[in-house]
Amino acid sequence: MADFKTAPADASAGVKLMTWVDNRFPATKLYKEHLSEYYAPKNFNAWYFFGSLALLVLVIQI
């Protein structure tokens, strides 16, 4: 079975809510693995962002 985390007694309501949600669905774990700690190349810059945005707009129009 999964190991449930417990929030400290003096934690805010938001922290307690996220702990409750994480015990049922690992939302913060997924966020960390796929968004915040995702490896990006050193030469990644704004042109990659605008290129992917242009590709998205093209696909939406087609």
C-alpha positions in Angstrom: 0.0 0.0 0.0 1.0 3.6 -0.5 2.7 5.5 2.2 0.5 8.5 3.2 2.1 11.8 4.0 0.7 14.0 6.8 0.8 17.7 6.9 2.1 19.5 10.1 -0.6 20.6 12.5 0.4 24.3 12.0 0.3 24.1 8.2 -2.0 26.4 6.2 -5.2 25.1 4.7 -3.6 25.1 1.2 -0.8 22.8 2.3 -3.2 20.5 4.0 -5.4 20.4 0.9 -2.4 19.6 -1.4 -1.3 16.9 1.0 -4.8 15.4 0.9 -4.9 15.5 -2.9 -1.3 14.1 -3.2 -2.3 11.1 -1.0 -4.9 10.2 -3.5 -3.4 11.4 -6.8 0.3 12.4 -7.0 -0.2 15.8 -8.7 2.9 17.5 -7.4 5.1 14.5 -8.3 3.8 14.6 -11.9 4.4 18.4 -12.0 8.0 18.0 -10.8 8.8 15.1 -13.1 7.3 16.5 -16.3 7.3 20.3 -15.9 9.5 21.9 -13.3 12.5 19.6 -13.3 12.5 18.7 -17.0 15.9 18.7 -18.7 16.2 21.3 -21.4 19.3 21.9 -23.6 21.6 24.8 -22.9 20.9 26.4 -26.2 17.2 26.5 -25.6 16.0 30.0 -26.1 12.9 32.1 -27.1 13.1 31.0 -30.7 12.3 27.4 -29.7 9.2 28.8 -27.9 8.1 30.9 -30.9 8.7 28.0 -33.3 6.7 25.6 -31.3 3.9 28.2 -30.9 3.9 28.8 -34.7 3.7 25.0 -35.2 0.8 24.8 -32.8 -1.1 27.6 -34.6 -0.4 26.0 -38.0 -1.8 22.6 -36.7 -4.9 24.3 -35.3 -5.6 26.1 -38.6 -5.3 22.9 -40.6 
